[in-house]
Amino acid sequence: MSGTIKAIPLVVLCALIIAVPSVWADWVQDGVALCTATGYQQAPTIASDGAGGAIVTWQDYRSGSNYDIYAQRVDASGAVQWTADGVALCTATGDQEYPTIASDGAGGAIVTWGDTRSGNYDIYAQRVDASGVVQWTTDGVVLCTKGSAEPTIASDGAGGAIVTWNDYRSGSNDDIYAQRVNASGTVEWAADGIPLCTATGNQHWPTSVSDGAGGAIVTWDDGRGRDDHIYAQRVNASGVVQWAADGVALCTAGGIQWWPKIISDGAGGAIVTWYDERGGKNDIYAQRVDAAGHTVVATLLQNYASTFSEDRIAITWTLSEIDEGIVFHVERATVSDGPFIELPSSAMRRDGLSFTFIDSDWQPNMSYWYRVECQIGNERKALFEMGPIATPALPLTLYQNSPNPFNPSTTIGYYLPERCRVKLEIYDISGRRIASLVNGEQEKGRYAAGWNGKDDGGRSVVSGVYFCKLAAGKETITRKMVLIR
């Protein structure tokens, strides 16, 4: 081939340019038809295909005898990708109704539905890949055969899904159950699912979202009280519920709350919204619940901060107003998602609307996360979380005694960076040893010793300046103290 470039006639070049379609040309006014088959197509639901398009599923009456489940993929330009009028996911006998869908993370989707092929109302699911090829058993994998309805689905983040539904196996009221199915179509938890809520009354209309860690957060309309309210539960990847038995209350206000919807908060928790009749008409409310199952209350919180000094971590917060019956709880963890351990409340101080919690029980070269919760009556809610707060590596350290000046006693803190022999002694201003507080081997760590202002013979010493001397290994540190009688 020669290197000569031949000229293209201008008219041909213009024709080529004109012939190139817009990338949005397939989207048309009033919408793109995904299915126009005979019979009714109803109850569509949709999930992203991960590439700018979507996969839509619906219940389909084209057979003229019962509803089946079909699906279609449409790409980012509005072009349908699969068989005209959709791919059949289930055409079993009986009705298949009210499908819901979740992405499988690989361009395809997992669809679940209510199914009457057995004469009972069961829960089935099917996976379809990005090319429109079904991946599991013909007509779907059975998840529950105990009398079930209203399935909802959330991705498990591993190619499978967690499916949740209304369950009537008790014979007296609807409960909430769930099942996990993996990417190969194998159910992972107990046969027919695990209970998320079996409280008295009816639990309806569950909806769910991934918790970002292989599990799911599920919310529902709950009739255990006089009116229907909103509850939620978190279940982990192994099928173990994470919050209080039968779920945590997100709203128990007067009137009826129903039909909740849910999204992830991006931090292991969720935000839930619902219809609310507390005002005598239908209003819309929402609530956030964190990864630990605590509803997040921040409306009265003005600010919060942390500070670190040589011997303490201080957590401070300020409110705009306060209920005088409020009680605060401070919890600490060494990893971001816990477990959180409650710290002694004696370390908390109040100054008007400002609060300070002093954590003196920390270790060097660590990271800590803190959660502050507020409690009014029996209701306890998260106020804020913060972290990580990193503590530095420390050399041998002798802290200033506290209080100082003191009468009649004081506390002396110190830190050992390694196991060694330790002497902690008190001297007067002339250099005479007055008392020996510690003498022996100690492991690495933080320690505190008290001095009661007496010598080794048990006699009270006079007011004046004294010195605390720490000898550890080959190092010695001294601090001045003042005793005032």
C-alpha positions as CSV (number, residue, x, y, z in Angstrom):
1,M,0.0,0.0,0.0
2,S,1.4,3.4,-0.9
3,G,1.6,6.3,1.5
4,T,-0.4,8.5,-0.8
5,I,-3.5,10.0,0.8
6,K,-6.4,10.3,-1.6
7,A,-8.8,13.2,-1.3
8,I,-12.4,12.5,-0.4
9,P,-14.9,14.5,-2.3
10,L,-16.6,17.1,-0.2
11,V,-20.1,15.9,-1.0
12,V,-19.2,12.4,0.2
13,L,-17.6,13.7,3.4
14,C,-20.7,15.7,4.2
15,A,-22.9,12.7,3.5
16,L,-20.8,10.7,6.0
17,I,-21.1,13.3,8.6
18,I,-24.9,13.6,8.1
19,A,-25.3,9.8,8.3
20,V,-23.7,9.6,11.8
21,P,-26.6,9.3,14.3
22,S,-26.8,11.1,17.6
23,V,-25.9,8.9,20.5
24,W,-29.3,9.7,22.0
25,A,-31.3,9.1,18.8
26,D,-33.1,5.9,20.1
27,W,-34.7,7.7,23.0
28,V,-38.0,9.1,21.7
29,Q,-40.6,11.5,23.0
30,D,-43.1,9.7,25.3
31,G,-40.7,6.8,25.9
32,V,-39.1,3.8,24.3
33,A,-41.2,0.6,24.1
34,L,-39.7,-2.2,26.0
35,C,-42.6,-4.6,25.5
36,T,-45.8,-4.3,23.5
37,A,-46.8,-8.0,23.6
38,T,-50.5,-9.0,23.8
39,G,-52.1,-9.1,27.1
40,Y,-51.3,-6.9,30.1
41,Q,-47.8,-5.9,31.2
42,Q,-47.9,-4.5,34.8
43,A,-45.9,-3.6,37.9
44,P,-42.5,-2.8,36.3
45,T,-39.4,-2.3,38.5
46,I,-35.9,-1.3,37.4
47,A,-32.2,-1.7,38.3
48,S,-29.1,-0.2,36.8
49,D,-27.0,-2.3,34.4
50,G,-23.9,-0.6,35.6
51,A,-23.2,0.9,32.1
52,G,-25.6,3.8,31.9
53,G,-28.6,1.7,31.0
54,A,-31.1,-0.3,32.9
55,I,-32.8,-3.7,33.3
56,V,-36.6,-3.6,33.7
57,T,-38.8,-6.5,34.9
58,W,-42.5,-6.8,35.0
59,Q,-45.5,-9.2,35.4
60,D,-46.8,-10.3,31.9
61,Y,-50.2,-11.7,30.9
62,R,-49.3,-12.4,27.2
63,S,-50.1,-16.1,27.8
64,G,-53.8,-15.3,28.4
65,S,-54.0,-17.7,31.3
66,N,-51.7,-16.4,34.1
67,Y,-49.1,-13.8,34.8
68,D,-45.4,-14.6,34.1
69,I,-42.2,-12.7,34.7
70,Y,-40.3,-11.0,31.8
71,A,-37.3,-8.6,31.6
72,Q,-35.7,-6.3,29.1
73,R,-32.4,-4.4,29.0
74,V,-32.2,-0.9,27.5
75,D,-28.8,0.8,27.0
76,A,-27.7,4.3,27.6
77,S,-28.8,5.4,24.1
78,G,-32.3,4.0,24.5
79,A,-31.8,0.8,22.4
80,V,-33.4,-2.4,23.7
81,Q,-30.7,-5.1,24.0
82,W,-32.6,-8.4,24.3
83,T,-35.3,-10.3,22.5
84,A,-38.2,-8.2,21.3
85,D,-40.8,-7.8,24.1
86,G,-38.4,-9.2,26.6
87,V,-36.8,-12.4,28.0
88,A,-38.9,-14.8,29.9
89,L,-37.6,-15.3,33.4
90,C,-40.5,-17.5,34.6
91,T,-43.5,-19.0,32.7
92,A,-44.4,-21.7,35.2
93,T,-48.1,-22.6,35.9
94,G,-50.0,-20.3,38.3
95,D,-49.4,-16.6,38.6
96,Q,-46.0,-14.9,39.1
97,E,-46.5,-11.4,40.4
98,Y,-45.0,-8.2,41.7
99,P,-41.3,-8.7,40.8
100,T,-38.5,-6.7,42.3
101,I,-35.0,-6.4,41.0
102,A,-31.4,-5.7,42.1
103,S,-28.2,-5.5,40.1
104,D,-25.9,-8.5,40.2
105,G,-22.8,-6.2,39.9
106,A,-21.8,-7.7,36.5
107,G,-24.2,-6.1,34.1
108,G,-27.1,-8.4,34.8
109,A,-29.7,-8.6,37.6
110,I,-31.5,-10.8,40.1
111,V,-35.3,-10.7,40.1
112,T,-37.6,-12.1,42.8
113,W,-41.4,-12.4,42.8
114,G,-44.4,-14.0,44.4
115,D,-45.4,-17.3,42.8
116,T,-48.5,-19.5,43.0
117,R,-47.4,-22.5,41.0
118,S,-47.8,-24.8,44.0
119,G,-51.3,-23.5,44.9
120,N,-49.7,-21.6,47.7
121,Y,-48.0,-18.2,47.6
122,D,-44.2,-18.8,47.5
123,I,-41.1,-16.7,46.8
124,Y,-38.9,-17.4,43.8
125,A,-35.9,-15.7,42.2
126,Q,-33.9,-15.8,38.9
127,R,-30.7,-14.3,37.7
128,V,-30.2,-12.9,34.1
129,D,-26.9,-11.9,32.7
130,A,-26.0,-8.8,30.7
131,S,-26.8,-10.7,27.5
132,G,-30.3,-11.7,28.6
133,V,-29.5,-15.3,29.4
134,V,-31.1,-16.8,32.5
135,Q,-28.4,-18.3,34.8
136,W,-30.3,-20.4,37.3
137,T,-32.9,-23.3,37.3
138,T,-35.6,-22.9,34.7
139,D,-38.5,-20.8,36.1
140,G,-36.4,-19.8,39.1
141,V,-35.0,-20.9,42.4
142,V,-37.4,-21.3,45.3
143,L,-36.6,-19.3,48.4
144,C,-39.7,-19.9,50.6
145,T,-42.8,-22.2,50.4
146,K,-44.5,-21.1,53.6
147,G,-47.1,-18.7,52.4
148,S,-45.3,-15.5,51.5
149,A,-45.9,-12.2,49.7
150,E,-44.5,-8.8,48.8
151,P,-40.8,-9.7,48.2
152,T,-38.2,-7.1,48.2
153,I,-34.5,-7.5,47.2
154,A,-31.1,-6.0,47.9
155,S,-27.7,-6.9,46.5
156,D,-25.3,-8.8,48.8
157,G,-22.3,-7.2,47.0
158,A,-21.0,-10.6,45.9
159,G,-23.2,-11.4,42.8
160,G,-26.1,-12.6,44.9
161,A,-28.9,-11.0,46.8
162,I,-30.9,-10.9,50.0
163,V,-34.6,-11.2,49.6
164,T,-37.2,-10.2,52.2
165,W,-40.9,-10.8,52.3
166,N,-44.2,-10.9,54.3
167,D,-44.6,-14.3,55.8
168,Y,-47.8,-16.0,57.1
169,R,-46.5,-19.3,58.3
170,S,-47.6,-18.5,61.9
171,G,-51.2,-18.7,60.7
172,S,-52.2,-15.7,62.8
173,N,-50.3,-12.7,61.5
174,D,-47.8,-11.6,58.9
175,D,-44.1,-11.6,59.9
176,I,-40.9,-10.5,58.2
177,Y,-38.5,-13.2,56.9
178,A,-35.4,-13.1,54.7
179,Q,-33.2,-15.4,52.6
180,R,-29.9,-15.0,50.9
181,V,-29.2,-16.5,47.5
182,N,-25.7,-16.5,46.1
183,A,-24.4,-15.8,42.6
184,S,-24.9,-19.5,41.6
185,G,-28.5,-19.6,42.8
186,T,-27.8,-21.5,46.0
187,V,-29.7,-20.5,49.1
188,E,-27.4,-19.6,51.9
189,W,-29.5,-19.5,55.1
190,A,-32.0,-21.8,56.8
191,A,-34.6,-23.4,54.6
192,D,-37.6,-21.0,53.9
193,G,-35.6,-18.1,55.4
194,I,-34.8,-16.6,58.8
195,P,-37.1,-14.4,60.9
196,L,-36.4,-10.7,61.1
197,C,-39.5,-9.9,63.0
198,T,-42.2,-12.1,64.6
199,A,-43.8,-9.6,66.9
200,T,-47.5,-9.5,67.6
201,G,-49.7,-7.8,65.0
202,N,-49.0,-7.7,61.2
203,Q,-45.8,-6.6,59.6
204,H,-46.2,-5.4,56.0
205,W,-44.5,-3.9,52.9
206,P,-40.9,-4.6,53.7
207,T,-38.2,-2.9,51.6
208,S,-34.5,-3.2,51.9
209,V,-31.1,-1.9,51.0
210,S,-27.6,-3.3,51.2
211,D,-25.6,-2.5,54.3
212,G,-22.4,-2.4,52.3
213,A,-20.9,-5.4,54.2
214,G,-22.7,-8.4,52.6
215,G,-25.9,-8.0,54.7
216,A,-29.0,-5.8,54.4
217,I,-31.1,-3.3,56.3
218,V,-34.9,-4.0,56.1
219,T,-37.7,-1.7,57.1
220,W,-41.5,-2.3,57.2
221,D,-44.9,-1.1,58.4
222,D,-45.4,-2.7,61.8
223,G,-48.8,-3.3,63.5
224,R,-47.6,-4.5,66.9
225,G,-49.2,-1.5,68.6
226,R,-52.6,0.2,68.3
227,D,-51.5,1.9,65.1
228,D,-49.0,0.9,62.4
229,H,-45.5,2.3,62.9
230,I,-42.1,2.0,61.2
231,Y,-39.5,-0.5,62.3
232,A,-36.2,-1.8,60.9
233,Q,-33.7,-4.6,61.3
234,R,-30.2,-5.3,60.0
235,V,-29.1,-8.8,59.1
236,N,-25.5,-9.7,58.3
237,A,-24.1,-11.9,55.5
238,S,-24.4,-15.0,57.7
239,G,-28.1,-14.5,58.4
240,V,-27.7,-13.2,62.0
241,V,-29.9,-10.2,63.0
242,Q,-27.7,-7.4,64.3
243,W,-30.2,-5.1,66.2
244,A,-32.8,-5.6,68.9
245,A,-35.1,-8.6,68.6
246,D,-38.0,-7.9,66.2
247,G,-36.3,-4.7,65.1
248,V,-35.8,-1.1,66.2
249,A,-38.5,1.5,66.1
250,L,-37.9,4.4,63.7
251,C,-41.2,6.0,64.3
252,T,-43.9,5.4,66.9
253,A,-45.6,8.8,66.7
254,G,-49.4,9.1,67.0
255,G,-51.5,8.1,64.0
256,I,-50.5,5.7,61.3
257,Q,-47.1,5.4,59.5
258,W,-46.9,3.1,56.5
259,W,-45.3,2.2,53.1
260,P,-41.7,2.9,54.0
261,K,-38.9,3.3,51.4
262,I,-35.2,3.1,52.1
263,I,-31.8,4.1,50.8
264,S,-28.3,3.6,52.2
265,D,-26.6,6.4,54.1
266,G,-23.2,5.3,52.8
267,A,-21.9,4.5,56.3
268,G,-23.5,1.2,57.0
269,G,-26.8,2.7,58.0
270,A,-29.9,3.9,56.1
271,I,-32.4,6.7,55.7
272,V,-36.1,5.7,55.7
273,T,-39.1,7.7,54.5
274,W,-42.8,7.0,54.9
275,Y,-46.4,8.2,54.7
276,D,-47.4,9.7,58.1
277,E,-50.9,10.5,59.4
278,R,-49.9,11.9,62.8
279,G,-51.2,15.3,61.6
280,G,-54.6,14.0,60.5
281,K,-53.6,13.8,56.9
282,N,-51.0,12.1,54.8
283,D,-47.6,13.8,55.3
284,I,-44.0,12.6,54.5
285,Y,-41.4,12.0,57.2
286,A,-38.0,10.5,57.3
287,Q,-35.5,9.1,59.8
288,R,-31.9,8.0,59.7
289,V,-30.7,4.8,61.5
290,D,-27.0,4.1,61.9
291,A,-25.1,0.9,61.5
292,A,-25.6,0.0,65.1
293,G,-29.4,0.4,65.0
294,H,-29.5,3.8,66.7
295,T,-31.7,6.5,65.2
296,V,-29.5,9.6,64.6
297,V,-30.6,12.7,66.5
298,A,-28.7,15.9,65.6
299,T,-31.2,18.7,65.6
300,L,-30.1,20.1,69.0
301,L,-26.4,19.6,68.4
302,Q,-24.5,22.8,67.8
303,N,-21.0,21.5,67.5
304,Y,-18.6,18.8,68.7
305,A,-14.8,18.4,68.8
306,S,-11.9,16.4,70.3
307,T,-8.6,17.5,71.8
308,F,-5.6,15.5,72.9
309,S,-3.1,16.4,75.6
310,E,-0.2,14.5,77.2
311,D,-2.5,12.5,79.5
312,R,-6.1,12.7,78.2
313,I,-8.5,12.7,75.2
314,A,-11.3,15.3,75.6
315,I,-14.6,14.9,73.7
316,T,-16.7,18.1,73.9
317,W,-20.1,19.0,72.5
318,T,-22.6,21.9,72.8
319,L,-26.4,21.9,72.4
320,S,-28.7,24.7,71.4
321,E,-31.2,23.6,74.0
322,I,-31.6,20.7,76.5
323,D,-34.2,18.5,78.2
324,E,-33.2,18.5,81.8
325,G,-33.9,14.8,82.0
326,I,-31.3,13.9,79.3
327,V,-28.5,11.5,80.1
328,F,-25.4,11.1,77.9
329,H,-23.5,7.9,77.2
330,V,-20.0,7.8,75.7
331,E,-18.8,4.7,73.9
332,R,-15.3,3.9,72.5
333,A,-14.0,1.5,69.9
334,T,-10.6,0.7,68.4
335,V,-12.1,0.1,64.8
336,S,-14.6,2.2,63.0
337,D,-17.5,-0.3,63.1
338,G,-17.0,-1.4,66.7
339,P,-17.7,-3.0,68.9
340,F,-18.2,0.1,71.0
341,I,-17.7,-0.2,74.8
342,E,-19.4,2.3,77.2
343,L,-17.0,4.4,79.3
344,P,-17.7,5.4,82.9
345,S,-20.0,8.4,83.2
346,S,-18.0,9.9,86.1
347,A,-15.6,11.3,83.5
348,M,-18.2,13.7,82.1
349,R,-18.5,17.4,83.1
350,R,-21.2,19.9,82.2
351,D,-21.0,23.7,81.9
352,G,-24.5,25.1,80.9
353,L,-25.2,23.7,77.4
354,S,-21.6,22.4,76.9
355,F,-20.4,19.0,77.9
356,T,-16.9,17.5,78.2
357,F,-15.9,13.9,78.5
358,I,-12.3,13.1,79.6
359,D,-10.9,9.8,78.6
360,S,-7.7,9.2,80.6
361,D,-7.6,5.5,80.0
362,W,-6.0,5.5,76.5
363,Q,-2.9,3.7,75.2
364,P,-0.2,5.2,73.0
365,N,0.1,4.5,69.3
366,M,-3.6,3.6,69.0
367,S,-6.6,5.0,67.1
368,Y,-9.9,5.5,68.8
369,W,-13.5,6.1,67.6
370,Y,-16.1,7.6,69.9
371,R,-19.9,7.6,69.9
372,V,-22.0,9.8,72.1
373,E,-25.6,8.8,72.7
374,C,-28.4,10.7,74.5
375,Q,-31.1,9.1,76.5
376,I,-34.5,10.6,77.5
377,G,-36.6,8.1,79.6
378,N,-36.2,4.7,78.0
379,E,-35.4,6.1,74.5
380,R,-31.6,6.1,73.6
381,K,-30.4,7.6,70.4
382,A,-27.1,8.4,68.7
383,L,-26.0,12.1,69.0
384,F,-22.8,11.9,67.0
385,E,-19.8,9.8,66.2
386,M,-16.2,10.9,65.6
387,G,-12.8,9.4,64.9
388,P,-10.2,8.2,64.3
389,I,-8.3,10.0,67.1
390,A,-4.7,8.9,66.9
391,T,-2.6,8.8,70.0
392,P,1.2,9.2,69.5
393,A,3.9,6.7,70.5
394,L,5.3,7.7,73.9
395,P,8.7,7.4,75.6
396,L,8.9,6.9,79.4
397,T,6.5,9.6,80.8
398,L,5.8,10.9,84.3
399,Y,2.6,13.0,84.3
400,Q,2.1,16.0,86.6
401,N,0.3,14.8,89.7
402,S,-3.4,15.7,90.1
403,P,-4.6,17.6,91.9
404,N,-1.6,19.9,92.4
405,P,-1.4,21.7,94.9
406,F,-3.2,19.0,96.9
407,N,-4.5,18.1,100.4
408,P,-4.5,15.5,101.7
409,S,-3.8,13.2,98.7
410,T,-2.9,13.2,95.0
411,T,-2.6,10.8,92.1
412,I,0.6,10.3,90.1
413,G,0.4,8.8,86.5
414,Y,3.1,7.4,84.4
415,Y,3.7,5.4,81.2
416,L,6.2,2.6,80.6
417,P,7.1,2.0,76.9
418,E,8.5,-1.5,77.8
419,R,8.7,-4.0,80.7
420,C,11.2,-2.8,83.2
421,R,12.0,-2.5,86.9
422,V,10.2,0.6,88.3
423,K,10.8,2.8,91.4
424,L,8.3,5.6,92.2
425,E,9.5,7.6,95.2
426,I,8.7,10.9,97.1
427,Y,11.5,13.2,98.2
428,D,11.4,16.4,100.3
429,I,13.1,19.6,99.3
430,S,16.3,18.6,101.1
431,G,16.6,15.4,98.9
432,R,15.6,13.0,101.7
433,R,13.4,10.1,100.6
434,I,9.9,10.4,102.3
435,A,7.9,7.5,100.8
436,S,8.2,4.6,98.3
437,L,5.1,4.1,96.2
438,V,6.2,1.5,93.7
439,N,9.2,-0.9,93.7
440,G,9.2,-3.8,91.3
441,E,8.8,-5.1,87.7
442,Q,6.0,-3.8,85.6
443,E,4.7,-4.5,82.1
444,K,4.5,-1.9,79.3
445,G,1.5,0.4,79.9
446,R,-0.1,3.3,81.7
447,Y,-0.2,3.3,85.6
448,A,-1.4,5.5,88.4
449,A,-0.2,5.6,92.0
450,G,-1.7,7.5,94.9
451,W,0.1,9.4,97.6
452,N,-1.7,10.3,100.8
453,G,0.8,12.8,102.1
454,K,2.4,10.4,104.6
455,D,5.9,9.0,104.9
456,D,6.8,5.3,105.0
457,G,6.2,5.3,108.7
458,G,2.6,6.4,108.3
459,R,3.2,9.9,109.6
460,S,1.6,13.0,107.9
461,V,4.3,15.3,106.4
462,V,4.2,19.0,106.7
463,S,3.1,21.5,104.0
464,G,5.7,22.3,101.4
465,V,7.3,21.4,98.1
466,Y,8.0,17.7,97.4
467,F,9.4,15.8,94.4
468,C,8.1,12.7,92.7
469,K,10.9,10.6,91.2
470,L,10.3,7.9,88.6
471,A,13.2,5.5,87.9
472,A,12.5,3.0,85.1
473,G,15.3,1.0,83.6
474,K,18.1,3.4,83.0
475,E,15.9,6.5,82.9
476,T,14.8,8.9,85.6
477,I,12.2,11.7,85.6
478,T,11.3,14.0,88.4
479,R,8.2,16.2,89.0
480,K,7.6,18.9,91.6
481,M,4.5,18.8,93.8
482,V,3.0,21.1,96.4
483,L,1.3,19.9,99.6
484,I,-0.9,22.5,101.4
485,R,-2.2,21.6,104.9
